[in-house]
Amino acid sequence: MNWITRERPKIDRIACPWLIKRFIDPNAQIFFVPFDQVKAKAVELDATPFDIPETEFTHYEDRCTFDFFLEKYEIQDPALMDMAVIIRGADTDAHSLASQSSGLWAISAGMAYNITNDQELLEKGMLIYDALYSWAKHLQKQKHTQNPTEKLMLAVFNAYLDKQKTENLKTPKWAKELREIIQDQIDTNLSLSLKEISEGLQIHPSYVSREFSKYFSNLSFGAYIRKLRIEKAMDLLANPDHTLSEIAYLTGFSDQSHFNRIFKAQTGQNPSDFRKNLPKK
């Protein structure tokens, strides 16, 4: 079989020929020509065009041509199914589809930049997809670090780096002031929005929202406020003189039902159960 597509391949136009040669027709011939010559050359060479608009073998819905080949030839290999997601992500710039997609794009783009001959590019690309297939079929659960001692050293090293990052992250003045404002809000049961607080600090709310988690336990503004309210509620629950409705009011919740729901979501217990389980004084 002869197959033909656009010149200067990168992702789909390397992955599809690899799939054809490895799983459909080992003797297939692949031709790369300028875009405006594909259809004429297809007739001349008796070749099937692929990855070209308005042809059978092309993108469809949110899938790419590699996906179509798998469906057309009813190839059910699980490793190829996993590869298809990676290839689709790389070919459509949807790198969130698979963590490997951005790496495949980077390697493919670099190869196309270094190699100007399309047939040579295909030859080298075959090695890339052979390797990717071996990984998908045999090595997906393996990690780069296998030795237990190496794993332990790597864990210690990463913990050290995390500590260094935390220590080196100097808290700016606005974050210190914000912490004081938030604590006053919790202590006095005031209700302030992030927008109001930001205006008081003379900082744009979007900046505060974006930077907030860096200085407040990796939590968003809302999550951090809920955390402080629940911690205050835990202290108040230790005092049997406070009813649950009073505690809900004192911690800034709209009503007892709202308080119960958030408290259970944060702690796994209802406030009444939490109180019952507190050690007796």
Steps between C-alpha positions, in 0.01 A plus 500: 500500500609855429414784737552871448480810717630852546871567526688597820332252738516535877243301704206337321685469167778303671279303741264382225773367267651323803162340573455400135843339473491326839138379511335530157744462210874455564575564130301824476656794318459845652523815288532859622418780255397867517144548620365625167639194319364226728180419310661505154796291613263258674341421164838482326653267761181305572542605862246556778520853646495540878500784751356723229166685526209352304650151487396182678814468712507829690397673821142453619309638798771561763717213374799498270592280204681244716170439682323449167750236387444305821123506450509435125719190536339394831831487685427432868853494643478671846851644462398668174187637667721660767731635232205647311416732790862618522520557125165678493610732778828579325345542155215728614693696766269352766791406723270453798374176344817315600811600692717358219339713226712810555817288497400330175432838343835638614694202362305498173537874444873480576549212256312683224716805565826302477410266211399656168451177300151361566591136433793524739267666750258207466784251546609666826139546608438125468754449779317753720167324459655155543632624834167659596318176418741295714444740788121487457497120481760402760628790709215732601516396866875526527672804647839636404627440854470129587760443771351547854808692616476735201129552569574589862774742401273659240220540756739666747637727228150607389399565860810716543416697184143554618629629834744733327224638279284565804780668693605711202147619430508837674157609613420841346358784707153473347476130596594578861240775515246273338563230762429752777183622329375143455570415864312810612215395275486158662535637854232767461273298271514762227422403144737645242541402137835457330414799282439723804818384672705551182368851458599572859851377424498699173582185300299366209272212610608274213864530610414419861286205387780365280776541761297415812573127521878557497485654847194331651559125524444439126132583545272736313355799682164329555656172611732680742210695656300176541801334663532780758127499570499125558803526731320771698187284509701210644618721784146624567359146498717421799284742699164331574341837575490583128218353294568387145296788361706746705823347375373521142435872550831564679698335222330692218276232350161601366313248716547176693423284198775671299736464796423128537557434130835681479623360831431142392660559160816626670524255794293197401274547806191698590565772760285315756697177449826691521391650831397161639842355412695774672691380808319570823658766719 
